[in-house]
Amino acid sequence: MPLLDLHRQYQTIREDVLAAIARVCDSQAFILGPEVEALEHEIAALTGAAAAVGCSSGTEALWLALIAGGVKPGDSVITTPLSFFASASSIVRAGAIPVFVDVDHETLNLDAALVRKRIVEHRSESRHENRPENLRAILPVHLYGQCADMDAFAQLGDEFNLAIVEDAAQAIGAEWRGRGAGSLGVTAAFSFYPTKNLSAYGEAGIVTTTDLEMAEHMRRLRSHGSPRRYFHEEFGWNGRMDAIQGAVLRVKLAHLGEWNRKRQQHAATYDRLFAEAGLNSASSSASSKAAHSPVRLPARSAAATHIFHQYVIRAERRDELRTFLADRKIGSEVYYPSPLHLQPVFSYLGLREGDFPVAEQAAREVLALPMFAELTEPEIRRVVEAIAEFYS
Ligand SMILES: Cc1ncc(COP(=O)(O)O)c(C=O)c1O
């Protein structure tokens, strides 16, 4: 059983997807155009953002979101070390410096209390070293499909005049207090990489924003910074979305609500079966006094509607468990085995092991289990039984 089986999804939408691709081929218009524009309107409506701008990948979306959010060369941007590389590399591509802060030990999202501490320290360092304050933005990542604490980040943004840029790559359809991911910061980036809850037939991404001027800025930036043909006021890039991706994504978007609901049901089934197997130590402070379990289940924040891009447990002897599952043909994955501050490319930041202990511990324990809408209860049962057997 794979971690993700896209073939099963394809069987349910094959005719519609092929018709959508044929529509684009018949039009012979392959870049942006009506399919991408329609998708932009539909994503803006889904997220509750003022506008959406289709682009070539989630990584490109992050760059657009940061630049439109006001990040300039020499600025600093706070983010999490427990994310995909692009969360931090896009900060570097914007000419800025990533400032890592540890994650919350329950949700594994950026820890807002530690971010506050870091902002205060950063300001006092700037004063002492007599350099201008350059902290410009916070980039929380909605890890595994659950929003970071957006109440706290909105408050920090207001108090310290920082842009909040969401990395919502894993969180299409997720909500925070009933408001959609993508409408919670000034700008937000989504990825439609083939493994995502809403996925393209190739590379694609989209940015959303609550500010129409920023939307126009991002439209220019994705087309070489050009407001009209062969006229350039600033440096942009080719970050446009293919029409075929727009058309395929629109077919799939019609199913996203149902697919996300099924993922939530599967998560509840995993929870129940783990509990029945006696492996039910939920990852919450309330249960920390409960009997010791070698497995901790994903924590849910009460304000967040989790869309389970991944169902991630924390497991003792994680790597052995992974091999045990692989031997039984059960797919699993580690997101992420090395926190970003320990990646060689960030050695210039002078950070070392021990600097972000919660993220480092999580990197040793996290394990994503099979999760996709078409998964069945017997399959989930097989996964849980195999894990129970491993620890028996
Ligand atoms: C948290 C996060 N940020 C950014 C990205 C980058 O998206 P893409 O692969 O579409 O460039 C991804 C996905 O790969 C991601 O999971």
The ligand as an SDF file (V2000), in Angstrom:
LIG
                    3D

 16 16  0  0  0  0  0  0  0  0999 V2000
    5.6650   23.5890    2.9730 C   0  0  0  0  0  0  0  0  0  0  0  0
    6.0290   23.6610    1.5190 C   0  0  0  0  0  0  0  0  0  0  0  0
    6.4610   24.8240    1.0120 N   0  0  0  0  0  0  0  0  0  0  0  0
    6.7700   24.9500   -0.2790 C   0  0  0  0  0  0  0  0  0  0  0  0
    6.6690   23.9010   -1.1630 C   0  0  0  0  0  0  0  0  0  0  0  0
    7.1070   24.0830   -2.5660 C   0  0  0  0  0  0  0  0  0  0  0  0
    6.1430   23.7870   -3.5220 O   0  0  0  0  0  0  0  0  0  0  0  0
    6.5560   23.2770   -4.9850 P   0  0  0  0  0  0  0  0  0  0  0  0
    7.1320   21.9120   -4.8520 O   0  0  0  0  0  0  0  0  0  0  0  0
    5.2580   23.3020   -5.7400 O   0  0  0  0  0  0  0  0  0  0  0  0
    7.5400   24.2530   -5.5450 O   0  0  0  0  0  0  0  0  0  0  0  0
    6.1880   22.6670   -0.6860 C   0  0  0  0  0  0  0  0  0  0  0  0
    5.9620   21.4780   -1.5450 C   0  0  0  0  0  0  0  0  0  0  0  0
    6.7120   20.8620   -2.1610 O   0  0  0  0  0  0  0  0  0  0  0  0
    5.8910   22.5390    0.6920 C   0  0  0  0  0  0  0  0  0  0  0  0
    5.4630   21.3620    1.2080 O   0  0  0  0  0  0  0  0  0  0  0  0
  1  2  1  0
  2  3  1  0
  2 15  2  0
  3  4  2  0
  4  5  1  0
  5  6  1  0
  5 12  2  0
  6  7  1  0
  7  8  1  0
  8  9  2  0
  8 10  1  0
  8 11  1  0
 12 13  1  0
 12 15  1  0
 13 14  2  0
 15 16  1  0
M  END
$$$$
